[in-house]
Each structure stands twice: as structure tokens, then as C-alpha cells.
Amino acid sequence: MRWLTILIGVFLVSPIVAFSQVDKNLGSFPESAAKGYIQPLVDVMGANLNSGLYHTASMSKFLGFYVGVKGMAVFVPSSMKKFTAELGSDYNPSRVETATVFGDKDGGAKTKYGNFPDSVKLPGGIGLKLVPLAVPQVSLSTMNSELLVRFVTSIKINDDVGSVDLLGIGLGHSISQYIPMFPINVAIQGVYQQLKIGNYLKATALNVNVHASKSFVFFTLYGGVGYETFSADINYSYKPPIPIADIIKTISFSLKGKNNFRATAGFKLGFAIFDLNVDYSIGSVNVLSAGFGFSF
């Protein structure tokens, strides 16, 4: 069982791609440019974390239980691989097009710092085309309401990255129960999540949605629309490229994910106590999600 927990932790931390490397890359950017470098990562993390929250709008009147794993993935678009870095007056040129965190590994632009004759090459990206995430998910339903919990507790990835902690709590409630003979199930849901990775990143996510489902024996169609937010606090140490001095500045800032609204459509297959679901969400960042679990 421990290997499964570690595997989930690795997939959880992969959106920051062993943040130790990202942290080192950030260390070469002043704050004005670091925000643009890491913004695509924040957008993708938020979209992934706010996905896979439901696979049916049916909630038990008596007692229902689900335990499983939700996996999400974003295919990184080309628009997220480059940005225009505003480096400030210490650099010449002070404005260059260069790689984001998802850009090519050798995609960093060249510039100069101050009056030093040697050129400075900015860090490239980590070249990811697919950003996955996987989290365990448990839900308990009764009286046409549902409690959802996501969690990953203090899984240490390595000494550079540190530990990963995730806690998410959600509440859902059936709306269709108030409409006699309504042909589909409709529910509302709100989910709040906190993610911490070492001392580098702290993030919060909120998703509020309305979703519906219709079951046909072993097959269920579902979909929904929702509003979401994601914000991340970033901390890193910036070292200007001065060969004759060892100057280090501690920099902290916050960024918000760009994905605010999403529409989701998917299907679930149920065999005895086994559930398998797949869905696709469309928003500022599109997400493919799948889940496997046991329901009772």
C-alpha cells in the first residue's frame, strides 16, 4: 500500500516538476520576470486540482460510500511555452522573449547585466508536454447530501522538494430531490483545497459547481458547469548574475490561476462495486480527467 501512496505523491508533485529545479530556475529571474515564467504552472496546477470532483449527481438517501483515485492531465499548449520577460533596467536588453517553465530546456534568451561584458543566458523550461496529477478521493453520502475528502499527508519527495501535503473538503447536495418525478439528477457542490509543497509553494483552490447526471443501468452520463479560483504563494531566492559578489534576495509573491469557469462532460461505467469514469473540461485550461474506485 505504501508504494501506491508514494506513486500518488509523485504524480501530485509532478505539476511543479520536482520544484527544486523550478526553484533553481526562478533564482535567475527578478520578480518582474519570475511571475511570467511560472504563471503557466499556476494555471495548470489550478485547473488540474479543481478537476475530477464528481462523476454523478446521484446522492444516497440512506448511506453511500466511494473510495478511489482521481487522475487529471493537461496537455500544455504552445501559448504557454514562451513569454516576454520584463527584466528591469539592470539588464540590456531589459525586455526579451524567453522560455516559460514549460518551454524548451535550451529556450532561455540571452541578455547582459549592468556593465559586465559577458552575456547572461536565462534558464530554459522543463519541456513538459503533459502535466498529470493524481489524488485519492473519498466521499460519504446520506440524506441526499455528500461529504468529499481529498488528502495526501506529508509525503517526502526528496531533500530539495521537501514534503507534499494536500487536504480538500467538499459538500454536495441534491437539488432534483425537491422536484417530483424529475428525469435527471441535479446537485450543487462546493470544494475547498489546500496544497503545500516544501517551503516553496502554498496554494488554495475553490470550486463551486452545478452538475447533473442520468443513469442507464451500467452507464451514466454526467456534466456540469462551475466557477473556480486558484491562488499560489511563491517563495524563492534571487541571485543577480554578478561574478564578483554573492548577493541573494529573498522574493515572495502571489499569483492567481487564469481558469475561472469550466464546462465538464463525461461518462461513468459501474460494474458491481467498481466505478470507472472519464470526463473532459473546457475552460481557459482544458483538462482530461479519469477516476477508478469502489462504491457501496
N, C-alpha and C positions, 0 to 999 in steps of 0.2 A: 504493500500500500504506500510505503514511503516513496518508491520510485515514481508513482503516479502524482503524488503531491509535488515532488521536485520538478517533474515534467510540466505540470501546470504552472509552477512558479517561473520556469524558464520562458514559457510562452507569454506569461504575464509581463515579464521584464523585456521581452524582445521588442515591443514598440519603442523602447528607448535604446535598443540595440546595445546592450551592455553599456549602460550610461557612462561608465568610466571613459570610453572612447569619446562619446559625445561631450563629456565634461572637459576632456583634454582639448578637443577642437574648439569649444566655446572659449577656452582660455586664451585664444589668439585674437578674439574679437572684442572691441569696445562694446559697451552696452547698446549703442545706437545700431550696430550691425548684428549683434548676437540675437536680438529679437527676431529679425528677419530670417536668420539662419535656422532657428529652432521652431519658428511658428508652424511649419508643416507638421512637425512631430506632435505638437499640441493639438492641431486639428484632427490628425489621425487617431491619436490616443482617445480624444473625447468621443469621436464617432464610434470607435470600437467599444469603449466602455459603456456607452449608452445603447448598445445593441443587445439582441438576444434576451430581452427582458420578459417576453411572453411567447407562448405558442398556442394558446387557446384563450377564449373569453369565458369558458365554462368554469364555474366555481361550485364546489360541493355545498349542499345544504347541511350535510352532517359532518363528514370528515374525509378529507382528501390529502394525499401526500405525494410530493415529487422530489426526487434527488437525482442530479445529473451533472453534466459538464456542458457548458456553452462555449463554442468556438466562433470567433469572429475574424474577419480579414478584410483589409483594404488594399486594393491594387493602386499603387502610387501613380498618379497621373504625371505627365511630363511637366505640367504647370507648377508642380511642387518641387522641382529639382533645381531651379535657379532663382536667384533674387538679386536685386540691386542693393548692394551694401553701402550704407552711408557711414564711412569710417571716421569722419571728422577732419579737422584742419591739420592734425599731426601727420596725415597721410597724403601722398601725392602720386596718382590721383586719389581724391578723397571719396570718389563715387565709382564703384566698379560692379560689373555683373559677375557673380561667382556662384559656386555650388551651395545649395542648402544642405541640411542634414541628410536628405535623401538623394543628393546629387552624386555625380561620379566621384570616385575616390581621388582622382587626379584632376578634379574640376575646379580647384581653387585658383582664383585670379592672382596676378602679380601686381604689386604696388611698391611704394617706397615710404619709409618712415623718417620724418624730420629731414635733417641734412645728411643722413647716412647714405653713402653711395650704393650700397648693396640693395638689391631688390628683396622684397618680402613676399613670400608665397603664402596665401591664405589657405587654411585647411580645406580639403575636399569634403565630400559627404561619405556615407557608408554604402551607397549604391544599392539600397534595397528597392525591389520592385513590388514586394508583398510584405505587408506588416500584419502579423497574426496576433491573436490574443486568446487565451483560454482561461475560464474561471469555473470553479464549482458553484452550483446553484441549488438551493433547497427552497421549497415552498410548502406551506401548510394552508389548506382552505377549509373553512367551516362557516355556516350561516351566510353563504353566498358572498364571502369575503376571503381575502388571501393575504398571507404574510410571506414575503420573499426575502431570502438572505443569500448574499454572496460573500465569500470570505477566502482570504489567503493570509495566513498568520506567520509573520516573521520568518520567511524562507530566505536564507542567506545564499546569494548567488556567488559572490566572491568577495575578496577583501576590498577591491576597488569600488564595486557597486554597492555593497552592503546588503541589507535585508529589504525584502518586499513585503508590504502589508496592504491588504485591501479589505474593506468592510463596506458592504452595501445592504441597505434595508429598504424594502418596498411594501406598499399596501395597495391592494386592489379591491374593487367592489363591483358586484354585478348590477348593471342598470336595467337589463332586459327583464329581471325578475319583477319589476314594477309594471311591466306591460303584458297583460294577459295574452296568451297564445301568440306571442311574438315569434317569428320563424327563425331568428338567429340569436346567438348570444352576444351581448354587448357589455363591456366593462370599462371602467376607468382605472388608472394606475398611476402611482407616483413612486419614484425610486431615487434615493439619495445614496451616493457612494463617496468614499474617501480612499485615496491611493497615496502611499508614501514609498519612496524608493531611496534608501540610504539617507544621506543628508542633502542630496542634490535637488530633489523634486518632491513637492507635495501638491496634490490635486484634489479637486472636488467636482463631482458630476451630479446633475439633477435632470431627471426626465419625467415629464407628465404627459400621459397619452390617453387616447380613447381607442380601443381595439374591439374587433368583432370576429366571430368565428361561426362556421357551420359544419357540422359533422355528418359523415356518410359512412356508417358502420366503422371500418378501419381507417378511414381517410377524413382529414379535417382541413378545410381551407380557412385561413385567417389573414387579417390585415389590420392596419391601424394608422393613425396619424398622431404626431406628438410634437411637443416643444421641449427643447433641451438646452442645458448650459454646461460648460466645462471650463474650469479655470485652473491654472497651474502656477505655482510659485517656484521660480528657478534661482538657484544659488550657484555661483562659480567664482573662480579666481582668475583675474585677467592680468596677464604679464605682457606689457608693451615690448615690442621687438628691439630693445636697446642692448647691444652687445656689451656695453661697459657698465651696466647697472643691473641690479636684481630687484626690480620694482614689481610688487604684486598688489593688486587692488581687489578687494572682495566686492562683488557686484550681486545684487538681488533685484529681481523684477517679477512682475506677474503678467501672464498672457491669458487671453480667452480664446477658446476654440471658435471657429467660424460657423460650425454647424449648429443651427438653431431649430430648424424644422425638418422633419423627415416623414416620409410615407413608406410603409412597410407592407409587403405581401409575401405570403408563404404557405406551406402545407405541412401537415404532420401525419405520420403513419403510426398507428398504435396496434401492437400485437401483444395480447395478454397484458403483462405489466411493463412491456418495453415501449418507449416512445422515441421516435426519430423525427426531427423537424429540420426544415431548411427554409430560409427566407432571404429576401433582398430588400435593402432600404435605400431610398433615394433622398439625397439632401445635398448640401454643399460638398460633403464627402459621402460617397456611396459605400455600403458595407454588405458583404455576403456573410450570413450567419448560419450556423448549424448547431444542433444540440442532440445529445443522446442521454437518456435517463430512464428511471424506473418510476412508475406511478401506481399508487394503490388507492 
